[in-house]
Amino acid sequence: MTRRADYLAANKGQRVPMPGFVLLVRDRKDGDPTPRLGITITKKVGGAVIRNRMKRRFREIARALLPEQGFAGADHVLIGRGDGIERDFAALTVELAKALAKVAAREAKARDARTGADR
């Protein structure tokens, strides 16, 4: 993701806070099944070296998890938190997996509520 409008639109989606980051997920509803990733880290977290290190770590974690656990046709945004740089890589990976599972559970619950209301 490169456009500011995409990030603002993702902010209206589901939000899952975790200790090292906040995950935002929003279905684009544009017919394109490709999941997209956006990463943002504010200057409050640290200088450029720290922010770039966090981005590299987030990219690598997303590269491993999003193809299997991500949502097709959705924007995934990771917002880095100050604790994220000190967290172990394995812990961040587990946290992203948990965050994606929470979003999947919310989606399933919402889908069940919609189908239950239609009956």
N, C-alpha and C positions, 0 to 999 in steps of 0.2 A: 504494500500500500504506500502510495506516495502523496496523495492529495489530502489536504486538510479536511475537506468535506467528507472524505471517507472515514477519517478518525472521528469527526463530530457525529456522523451517522452511527458509527459503532458504539458511541457513548450512550445511545438510546437503547442499546440491546441489553442482554443479560450481563450482570456484573457479579464476579465471584472473587472476593478478596481472599488472599492467601498471605502468609507472613513475608514472602520475598517479592510478591508482585500482586497486581490485580489483573484478572483476566476479563476481557470484554468479548462477548460473542454476539454477532447479529447476522441474521440471514439476509443476504442481499436481495433475494427474490428477482434476480435478473436472468435466470435460466442457465447461467454459467456454473458448472459443478465444481470448479476449482476453488479450494479453500485458500484464502489470502491471509497473510500475516503482517501485522504492524507492531512495531516496538517503539515505545517512547519512554524516556527517562529524563527527569527534570534535573536542572543544575543543583537543586537542593541535595541530591544524592551524592554528588561529588564532581570532580573535575572531568575533563574530557577523557583522560586515560581510564578512569573508573567507569564512566558511562559507556565507553566503547567496549570495555571488557564485559560489562553486563550484557550489552547487545549481542556480543559474540556468543556468550553462554546461552542466552535466550534463543538465538537462532539455531544453535546446535540442539538444544532440547526440543524445540519445535520441529526441527528436521526429523528427529527420531519419533516424535509422538503424533504429530498432526496427520500424517498419511493414514494411520490406523484409527486414531481416536478423535480426530478433528471432524468438523461438520462440513459436508460438501456444500458449496455455494454460500459459505459464510465467511465473514470477516472475523479474524481472531486478533485481538490487540492485547499485548502484554505491556502493562505500565509498571516500570521498575520501582521498587521501594528501597529505602535505605538499608534494610536488613538483607536485601537480596545479594549484595556483593559478598557478604561474609558467610552466606549459607553454602553448604556443601552442594556440589553439582548433583549428586544423587538425591539429596533432599529436594532440590528444586525440580528435578525430574518427577519425583513422587508427587510433589505438590501440583504440578501441572496436570498429571494424570488424574489426581483427585478433583481438580477444578473442572476438567473436561467431563468427568463422570457426574459431577453435580449438575452441570449444564444439561447433560443427556437425561438425567433423572427429572429435571424440571421440564424439559421438552416432552418427555413421556407422560408426565403428570398432566401437562396442559393439553396434550393430544387426547388423553383419556377423558379429561373433563369436557373437551369439545365433542367427542364421539358419544359420551354419556348424555350430553344435553340434546343431541340430535335424535335420540331414541324416543 
